[in-house]
Amino acid sequence: MSMPFYVAPEQMMKDRADYARKGIARGRALVAMRYTDGVAIVAENASETLRKVSEIYDRIAFAGVGKYNEFDQLRVAGIRAADLKGFQYSRDDVDARSLANSYAQMLGNIFTHEMKPMEVEILVAEVGLDGAGDQMFHILYDGTVVDERNYAAIGGDAETIRERLQEQWSDSMDLASAVRTGVSVLGGADREIPSGDLEVATLSRGNGRRCFQRVPGSEVDDLLAGS
């Protein structure tokens, strides 16, 4: 009987992490940031049908980068969990923190026990009744949760994009300024992203009970033009 090859646990975890990071780095990045009326999410996405940003519940949005089929599974799971909790208890009991914890457990179990980790990073954002109640949680491929306060960047070249965000973000930005800042930090100084390759959505306190709204392409053009 042949004996299986032994691989040290720390080497196995390192190999899985490297594999997941390489897959995520191939994807295009997205950013989210607080502005005066809520949270804006700006993603580089050339597809007109496959979405990186979606609504999870009344005041909660989901955004993912990496392998589309994998983060879309997580999106659907989040919608089902939020709907079930809202039905069993109250709509007010559904919050971004509990969803982020559920995602963290799911991704952590897959990373530890499955042969292949998920090649995804996700963001769960919630808009509060006022600016102090806004929340953003960045969940990594291994289940690590990062509580982001004012802005977040996930996907390929996220560290560089986050540094640009740190320099350009301001808590007094309106939506137009937030969208222009998002496009600027995603493209950097050497690249201009056409508006047709952008996916923009907001969680706005002024939208009533359901705060999530996609920003159509024509409106994105107006926001970028400053009108």
DOFI-143619 format. One line per 5 residues: number of its first residue (from 1); for each residue z, y, x of N, C-alpha, C. Coordinates in Angstrom, 3 decimals. Each point is the difference from the previous one (the first is absolute). Layout:
NUM> Z/Y/X/Z/Y/X/Z/Y/X; ...
This chain:
1> 0.000/-1.196/0.854/0.000/1.196/-0.854/0.000/1.245/0.889; -0.971/0.866/-0.207/-0.101/1.202/0.826/1.010/1.036/-0.460; 0.556/0.717/0.967/0.977/1.041/-0.298/-0.723/1.342/-0.181; 0.407/0.813/-0.989/-0.631/1.324/-0.164/0.351/0.905/1.167; -0.905/0.952/0.266/0.275/0.969/1.055/1.170/0.884/-0.417
6> 0.869/0.301/0.951/1.129/0.882/-0.276/-0.408/1.443/0.300; 0.292/0.883/-0.948/-0.214/1.429/0.190/1.320/0.697/-0.268; 0.453/0.794/0.940/1.263/0.714/-0.160/-0.059/0.918/-1.230; 1.075/0.079/-0.773/-0.015/0.833/-1.216/-0.390/1.443/0.259; 0.505/0.582/1.108/-0.339/1.403/0.270/-1.485/0.175/0.307
11> -0.615/-1.014/0.629/-1.432/0.066/0.276/-0.794/-0.139/-1.289; 0.461/-0.884/-0.885/-0.677/-0.181/-1.285/0.033/1.289/-0.826; 1.161/0.653/-0.045/0.117/1.251/-0.749/-0.873/1.096/0.620; -0.033/0.038/1.326/-0.824/0.994/0.681/-1.481/-0.222/-0.307; -0.439/-1.260/0.036/-1.400/-0.309/-0.288/-0.361/0.389/-1.430
16> 0.891/-0.276/-0.943/-0.268/0.360/-1.393/-0.054/1.514/-0.180; 0.906/0.698/0.666/0.003/1.459/-0.100/-1.272/0.594/0.594; -0.421/-0.510/1.158/-1.232/0.488/0.630/-1.204/-0.259/-0.895; -0.030/-1.175/-0.613/-1.107/-0.355/-0.893/-0.054/0.970/-1.186; 1.159/0.250/-0.619/0.029/0.890/-1.159/-0.389/1.426/0.384
21> 0.524/0.482/1.125/-0.301/1.374/0.423/-1.477/0.191/0.297; -0.637/-1.001/0.597/-1.429/0.111/0.287/-0.810/0.101/-1.286; 0.369/-0.804/-0.992/-0.713/0.059/-1.279/0.182/1.339/-0.690; 1.212/0.531/0.021/0.275/1.283/-0.646/-0.720/1.136/0.718; -0.050/-0.067/1.334/-0.627/1.074/0.784/-1.484/0.136/-0.285
26> -0.627/-1.072/-0.483/-1.429/0.082/-0.323/-0.254/0.785/-1.284; 1.029/0.178/-0.811/-0.162/0.715/-1.259/0.121/1.501/0.182; -0.516/0.741/-0.966/0.095/1.454/0.035/1.354/0.445/-0.547; 0.501/1.074/0.552/1.368/0.433/-0.283/0.083/0.789/-1.304; 1.243/0.227/-0.422/0.272/0.904/-1.113/1.295/0.738/0.292
31> 0.163/1.142/-0.651/1.210/0.803/0.159/0.530/0.373/-1.373; 1.304/0.190/-0.050/0.655/0.500/-1.213/0.951/1.103/0.426; 0.129/1.003/-0.842/0.893/1.113/0.353/0.507/0.687/-1.260; 1.186/0.538/0.091/0.550/0.794/-1.082/-0.676/1.364/-0.024; -0.251/0.506/-1.208/-0.418/1.387/-0.165/0.857/0.595/-1.112
36> -0.245/1.217/-0.378/0.932/0.708/-0.876/0.195/-0.681/-1.352; -1.015/-0.707/-0.518/0.103/-0.594/-1.338/0.070/-1.517/0.025; 0.143/-0.615/1.168/0.075/-1.455/0.010/-0.379/-0.602/1.336; -0.788/-1.074/-0.070/-0.440/-0.731/1.186/-1.514/-0.162/-0.061; -0.677/0.324/1.091/-1.453/-0.179/0.094/-0.296/-1.133/0.976
41> -0.973/-0.846/-0.357/-0.426/-1.105/0.859/-1.487/0.173/0.279; -0.356/0.033/1.273/-1.388/0.185/0.421/-0.384/-1.180/0.881; -1.042/-0.723/-0.398/-0.437/-1.185/0.733/-1.466/0.126/0.371; -0.336/-0.526/1.164/-1.405/-0.109/0.379/-0.519/-1.323/-0.558; -0.925/0.090/-0.942/-0.481/-1.189/-0.703/-1.423/0.269/-0.480
46> -0.960/-0.666/0.614/-1.404/0.221/-0.353/-0.411/-0.723/-1.276; 0.800/-0.959/-0.459/-0.359/-0.769/-1.193/0.271/0.802/-1.265; -0.913/-0.122/-0.987/0.186/0.676/-1.277/0.706/-0.883/-1.017; 0.181/-1.264/0.312/0.590/-0.932/-0.967/1.302/-0.642/0.483; 0.144/-0.237/1.305/1.208/-0.619/0.531/0.989/1.100/0.372
51> 1.152/-0.018/-0.631/0.963/1.095/0.146/1.158/-0.388/0.913; 0.389/0.942/0.842/1.182/-0.178/0.841/1.261/0.523/-0.674; -0.171/0.919/-0.940/1.128/0.676/-0.632/-0.034/-0.291/-1.494; 1.156/-0.357/-0.560/0.057/-0.369/-1.413/1.338/0.393/-0.598; 0.037/0.006/-1.322/1.245/0.236/-0.728/0.750/-1.321/-0.147
56> 1.305/0.038/0.226/0.847/-1.157/-0.245/0.759/0.157/-1.316; 0.581/1.169/-0.194/0.773/0.262/-1.213/-0.012/1.491/-0.270; 0.820/0.453/-0.935/-0.076/1.381/-0.483/-0.026/1.024/1.125; 0.945/-0.113/0.946/0.155/1.002/1.044/-0.226/-0.579/1.388; -0.610/-1.183/0.069/-0.091/-0.736/1.262/-1.451/-0.330/0.325
61> -0.367/0.201/1.276/-1.339/-0.332/0.475/0.097/-1.009/1.137; -1.078/-0.755/0.165/-0.118/-1.015/1.053/-1.223/0.354/0.840; 0.127/-0.143/1.308/-1.146/0.185/0.895/0.046/-1.083/1.068; -1.168/-0.532/0.367/-0.039/-1.071/0.983/-1.155/0.152/0.967; 0.194/-0.527/1.204/-1.059/-0.065/1.006/0.002/-1.407/0.588
66> -1.143/-0.383/0.554/-0.135/-1.339/0.575/-0.993/-0.819/-0.798; 0.306/-1.282/-0.192/-0.889/-0.878/-0.762/0.144/0.300/-1.485; -1.122/0.351/-0.634/0.052/0.446/-1.386/0.557/-1.083/-0.926; -0.470/-1.242/0.150/0.447/-1.043/-0.929/1.500/-0.246/0.106; 0.575/0.240/1.176/1.430/-0.239/0.182/0.840/1.134/-0.574
71> -0.370/1.260/0.275/0.836/1.061/-0.574/-0.249/0.162/-1.491; -1.152/-0.480/-0.506/-0.203/0.042/-1.443/0.884/-1.035/-0.697; 0.239/-1.140/0.628/0.967/-0.956/-0.539/1.383/0.629/-0.121; 0.388/0.764/1.016/1.296/0.669/-0.033/0.041/1.068/-1.088; -1.098/0.705/-0.186/-0.058/1.021/-1.066/0.238/-0.641/-1.365
76> -0.706/-1.099/-0.266/0.134/-0.680/-1.291/1.424/-0.523/-0.188; 0.571/-0.569/1.063/1.374/-0.498/-0.076/0.974/1.135/-0.310; -0.233/1.173/0.586/0.867/1.144/-0.258/-0.090/0.490/-1.429; -1.207/0.024/-0.550/-0.184/0.420/-1.394/0.724/-0.954/-0.942; -0.137/-1.295/0.255/0.668/-0.986/-0.854/1.515/0.125/0.079
81> 0.525/0.177/1.216/1.451/0.134/0.166/0.518/1.260/-0.683; -0.740/1.105/0.140/0.422/1.258/-0.617/-0.054/-0.101/-1.524; -1.063/-0.577/-0.542/-0.118/-0.148/-1.451/1.123/-0.873/-0.556; 0.306/-1.095/0.700/1.047/-0.908/-0.471/1.365/0.681/0.005; 0.308/0.713/1.066/1.290/0.689/0.087/0.104/1.101/-1.044
86> -1.092/0.748/-0.191/0.004/1.055/-1.008/0.151/-0.539/-1.400; -0.566/-1.190/-0.271/0.099/-0.613/-1.323/1.392/-0.568/-0.242; 0.571/-0.658/1.027/1.301/-0.637/-0.164/1.148/1.005/-0.048; -0.127/1.082/0.747/1.083/0.973/0.082/-0.460/1.337/-0.577; -0.436/0.894/0.857/-0.457/1.320/-0.424/-1.062/0.485/0.968
91> -0.887/0.837/-0.492/-1.024/0.545/0.885/0.625/0.802/1.131; 1.146/0.618/-0.258/0.669/0.795/1.025/0.600/-0.853/1.108; 0.144/-1.308/-0.248/0.577/-0.889/1.019/-1.021/-0.433/1.048; -1.275/0.245/-0.249/-1.047/-0.368/0.962/-0.094/1.098/1.046; 0.251/-0.338/1.259/-0.035/1.001/1.049/-0.684/-0.541/1.249
96> -0.409/0.915/0.871/-0.749/-0.374/1.202/0.851/-0.808/0.965; 1.304/0.285/0.064/0.857/-0.697/0.965/0.059/-1.502/-0.295; 0.194/-0.362/-1.259/0.081/-1.427/-0.336/-1.346/-0.689/0.214; -1.100/0.697/-0.302/-1.318/-0.583/0.264/-0.226/-0.190/1.490; 0.397/0.989/0.796/-0.155/-0.119/1.451/0.814/-1.175/0.534
101> 1.204/-0.197/-0.517/0.820/-1.136/0.431/-0.657/-1.325/-0.370; -0.595/-0.064/-1.190/-0.694/-1.229/-0.413/-1.188/-0.288/0.907; -0.773/1.033/0.301/-1.136/-0.167/0.912/0.473/-0.427/1.385; 1.101/0.578/0.463/0.516/-0.338/1.323/0.392/-1.473/0.077; 0.656/-0.501/-1.043/0.386/-1.413/-0.023/-1.235/-0.897/-0.016
106> -0.985/0.378/-0.794/-1.217/-0.803/-0.098/-0.740/-0.050/1.335; -0.216/1.172/0.607/-0.721/0.050/1.269/0.804/-0.656/1.121; 1.318/0.174/-0.015/0.831/-0.618/1.017/-0.038/-1.517/-0.067; 0.033/-0.550/-1.212/-0.069/-1.458/-0.156/-1.346/-0.543/0.468; -1.073/0.701/-0.343/-1.328/-0.452/0.421/-0.125/0.072/1.516
111> 0.498/1.091/0.599/-0.095/0.167/1.447/0.782/-1.087/0.732; 1.154/-0.376/-0.531/0.872/-0.955/0.685/-0.432/-1.443/-0.216; -0.445/-0.338/-1.221/-0.171/-1.403/-0.361/-1.449/-0.472/-0.094; -0.926/0.915/-0.218/-1.397/-0.416/-0.151/-0.710/-0.006/1.357; -1.100/-0.744/0.046/-0.755/-0.077/1.246/-0.615/1.346/0.373
116> -0.533/0.693/-1.005/-0.662/1.290/0.245/0.729/1.120/-0.740; 0.383/1.079/0.693/0.632/1.131/-0.693/-1.034/0.794/-0.783; 0.463/0.796/-0.936/-0.896/0.900/-0.716/-0.390/1.153/0.914; -1.276/0.327/0.020/-0.515/1.083/0.836/-0.021/1.293/-0.813; 1.193/0.454/-0.380/0.110/1.162/-0.881/1.183/0.868/0.398
121> -0.116/1.275/-0.333/1.126/0.914/-0.072/-0.116/0.700/-1.339; 1.120/0.216/-0.659/-0.049/0.625/-1.317/0.985/1.163/-0.074; -0.262/0.857/-0.967/0.835/1.160/-0.246/0.323/0.039/-1.485; 1.272/0.168/-0.326/0.438/0.168/-1.384/0.603/1.393/-0.106; -0.551/0.825/-0.885/0.448/1.389/-0.139/0.447/0.256/-1.432
126> 1.057/0.777/-0.137/0.511/0.377/-1.319/0.237/1.497/-0.033; -0.420/0.642/-1.089/0.243/1.430/-0.159/1.231/0.180/-0.870; 0.910/0.858/0.446/1.223/0.249/-0.745/-0.156/1.149/-0.982; 1.065/0.245/-0.740/-0.016/1.109/-0.942/-0.010/1.340/0.729; 0.473/-0.018/1.263/-0.114/1.166/0.871/-0.314/-0.506/1.399
131> -0.230/0.917/0.929/-0.416/-0.394/1.339/0.994/-0.895/0.708; 1.283/0.155/-0.290/1.020/-0.809/0.663/-0.087/-1.467/-0.413; -0.638/-0.277/-1.128/-0.090/-1.371/-0.488/-1.238/-0.743/0.448; -0.899/0.654/0.741/-1.203/-0.678/0.485/0.387/-1.053/1.048; -0.666/-1.166/-0.067/0.288/-1.083/0.939/-1.296/-0.644/0.474
136> -0.020/-0.411/1.262/-1.125/-0.748/0.557/0.553/-1.105/0.901; -0.499/-1.215/-0.209/0.433/-1.141/0.796/-1.224/-0.677/0.619; 0.028/-0.100/1.315/-1.074/-0.637/0.773/0.458/-1.414/0.338; -0.745/-1.018/-0.486/0.375/-1.397/0.233/-1.027/-0.625/0.931; 0.478/-0.538/1.122/-0.875/-0.590/1.007/-0.280/-1.461/-0.299
141> -0.935/-0.564/0.746/-0.461/-1.376/-0.176/1.122/-1.030/0.120; 1.086/0.326/0.720/1.090/-0.957/0.201/1.179/0.251/-0.925; -0.168/0.893/-0.974/1.062/0.290/-0.946/0.896/1.154/0.388; -0.229/0.611/1.149/0.797/1.164/0.400/-0.271/1.170/-0.946; 1.069/0.650/-0.458/-0.126/1.145/-0.906/0.384/1.273/0.741
146> -0.861/1.014/-0.099/0.279/1.303/0.601/0.067/1.029/-1.125; 1.105/0.693/-0.092/0.188/1.038/-1.007/-0.603/1.296/0.525; -1.129/0.405/-0.571/-0.685/1.215/0.444/0.428/1.163/-0.891; 0.372/1.103/0.598/0.532/1.094/-0.803/-1.085/0.942/-0.515; -0.785/0.580/0.889/-0.936/1.045/-0.405/-1.461/-0.419/0.068
151> -0.328/-0.909/0.895/-1.389/-0.421/0.169/-0.026/-1.378/0.643; -1.147/-0.660/-0.130/-0.150/-1.334/0.574/-1.460/-0.215/0.358; -0.239/-0.829/1.008/-1.350/-0.391/0.397/0.007/-1.491/0.275; -0.956/-0.724/-0.578/-0.084/-1.442/0.218/-1.452/-0.375/0.286; -0.166/-1.114/0.717/-1.343/-0.470/0.335/-0.340/0.235/1.455
156> -1.289/-0.078/0.296/-0.470/0.164/1.361/0.338/1.375/0.565; 0.477/0.035/1.242/0.321/1.241/0.713/1.073/0.821/-0.716; 0.943/-0.705/-0.656/0.991/0.692/-0.822/0.915/0.903/0.816; 0.350/-0.410/1.218/0.919/0.807/0.796/-0.598/1.365/0.343; -1.281/0.001/0.406/-0.663/1.262/0.313/-0.106/0.883/-1.239
161> -0.355/-0.617/-1.133/-0.129/0.756/-1.245/1.344/0.565/-0.426; 1.054/-0.762/0.182/1.340/0.476/-0.355/0.394/1.210/0.856; -0.364/-0.022/1.267/0.296/1.149/0.866/-0.721/1.251/-0.492; -1.255/-0.160/-0.428/-0.729/1.149/-0.554/0.671/0.496/-1.282; 0.448/-0.938/-0.825/0.676/0.375/-1.243/1.263/0.797/0.295
166> 0.738/-0.444/0.985/1.236/0.684/0.363/-0.264/1.449/0.367; -1.130/0.255/0.637/-0.348/1.353/0.413/-0.486/0.854/-1.171; -0.678/-0.617/-0.976/-0.686/0.770/-1.032/0.715/0.041/-1.346; 0.908/-0.952/-0.262/0.614/-0.062/-1.322/1.004/1.124/-0.214; 0.051/0.489/-1.237/0.974/1.016/-0.385/0.472/-0.308/-1.416
171> 1.284/0.225/-0.285/0.515/-0.319/-1.335/-0.421/1.014/-1.051; -0.720/1.042/0.406/-0.471/1.005/-0.959/-1.476/-0.184/-0.355; -0.606/-1.113/0.413/-1.429/-0.214/-0.252/-0.267/-0.246/-1.482; -1.111/0.561/-0.489/-0.480/-0.376/-1.325/-0.953/-1.185/0.150; -0.576/-0.447/-1.117/-0.849/-1.197/0.052/-1.209/0.204/0.892
176> -0.658/1.145/-0.103/-1.195/0.249/0.815/0.339/-0.060/1.485; 1.117/0.610/0.378/0.411/-0.030/1.411/0.332/-1.415/0.445; 0.629/-0.782/-0.884/0.347/-1.378/0.337/-1.252/-0.844/0.218; -0.994/0.157/-0.866/-1.236/-0.776/0.148/-0.730/0.405/1.275; -0.092/1.291/0.264/-0.668/0.445/1.222/0.744/-0.494/1.240
181> 1.322/0.013/-0.047/0.785/-0.512/1.125/-0.233/-1.486/0.182; -0.030/-0.751/-1.108/-0.252/-1.435/0.087/-1.337/-0.324/0.632; -1.032/0.709/-0.416/-1.329/-0.234/0.562/-0.028/0.389/1.477; 0.672/1.088/0.333/0.020/0.468/1.385/0.679/-1.009/0.925; 1.152/-0.532/-0.416/0.726/-0.919/0.892/-0.677/-1.361/0.073
186> -0.681/-0.415/-1.060/-0.711/-1.279/0.040/-1.202/0.064/0.937; -0.703/1.124/-0.025/-1.197/0.119/0.825/0.277/0.449/1.422; 1.031/0.810/0.188/0.279/0.544/1.322/-0.972/1.110/0.354; 0.050/0.417/1.252/-0.819/1.124/0.439/-1.456/-0.383/0.211; -0.282/-1.287/0.208/-1.348/-0.419/0.391/-0.826/-0.602/-1.133
191> 0.583/-0.114/-1.197/-0.709/-0.700/-1.066/0.237/0.690/-1.328; -1.083/0.175/-0.751/0.098/0.593/-1.337/-0.304/-1.072/-1.035; 0.924/-0.224/-0.915/-0.167/-1.034/-1.017/-0.677/0.610/-1.218; -1.155/-0.527/-0.424/-0.653/0.544/-1.203/0.844/-0.280/-1.239; -0.097/0.882/-0.978/0.821/-0.137/-1.206/-0.312/-1.296/-0.750
196> -1.211/-0.523/0.151/-0.353/-1.255/-0.658/0.722/-1.203/0.556; 0.599/0.140/1.182/0.754/-1.092/0.622/1.503/0.172/-0.190; 0.394/0.827/-0.965/1.410/0.257/-0.237/0.453/-0.577/-1.338; 1.211/-0.502/-0.007/0.667/-0.397/-1.236/1.294/0.807/-0.067; 0.140/0.791/-1.049/1.146/0.900/-0.120/0.691/-0.252/-1.334
201> 1.310/-0.082/0.038/0.795/-0.170/-1.215/1.286/0.788/0.141; 0.615/0.301/-1.132/1.247/0.758/0.010/1.022/-0.647/-0.924; 1.256/0.220/0.327/1.117/-0.203/-0.918/0.537/1.388/-0.286; -0.295/0.516/-1.168/0.332/1.390/-0.312/1.093/0.066/-1.061; 1.005/0.819/0.255/1.074/0.182/-0.975/-0.504/0.636/-1.291
206> -1.161/0.657/0.053/-0.517/0.677/-1.178/-0.904/-0.842/-0.872; -0.136/-1.301/0.291/-0.928/-0.853/-0.750/0.632/-0.709/-1.186; 1.235/0.326/-0.346/0.651/-0.695/-1.108/0.660/-1.279/0.472; 0.113/-0.986/-0.902/0.705/-1.233/0.345/-0.714/-0.769/1.088; -1.326/-0.135/-0.116/-0.783/-0.712/1.011/-0.508/1.017/1.006
211> 0.617/-0.008/1.165/-0.233/1.060/0.986/-1.220/-0.238/0.879; -0.489/-1.248/0.065/-1.101/-0.333/0.904/-1.326/0.523/-0.544; -0.810/0.540/0.894/-1.331/0.467/-0.391/-0.949/-0.081/1.190; -1.168/-0.582/-0.227/-1.039/0.023/1.023/-0.707/1.355/-0.042; -0.327/0.498/1.171/-0.713/1.272/0.081/-1.489/-0.315/0.138
216> -0.820/0.368/-0.980/-1.435/-0.317/0.079/-0.693/0.729/1.143; -1.161/-0.531/0.398/-0.714/0.539/1.150/-0.338/1.471/-0.101; -0.390/0.456/-1.197/-0.365/1.416/-0.156/1.210/0.895/0.223; 1.178/-0.462/-0.462/1.215/0.786/0.200/0.444/-0.023/1.459; -0.228/-1.136/0.676/0.307/-0.069/1.421/-0.827/1.019/0.772
221> -1.286/0.124/-0.346/-0.857/0.996/0.633/0.553/1.410/-0.194; 0.472/0.292/-1.219/0.556/1.326/-0.284/1.270/0.241/0.815; 0.840/-1.040/0.092/1.244/0.159/0.758/-0.282/0.221/1.491; -0.977/-0.727/0.526/-0.347/0.160/1.415/-0.621/1.361/0.270; -0.709/0.529/-1.012/-0.631/1.310/0.161/0.990/1.140/-0.219
226> 1.202/-0.361/-0.509/1.009/1.019/-0.215/-0.122/0.729/-1.295; -0.814/-0.583/-0.937/-0.169/0.687/-1.272/0.929/-0.576/-1.053
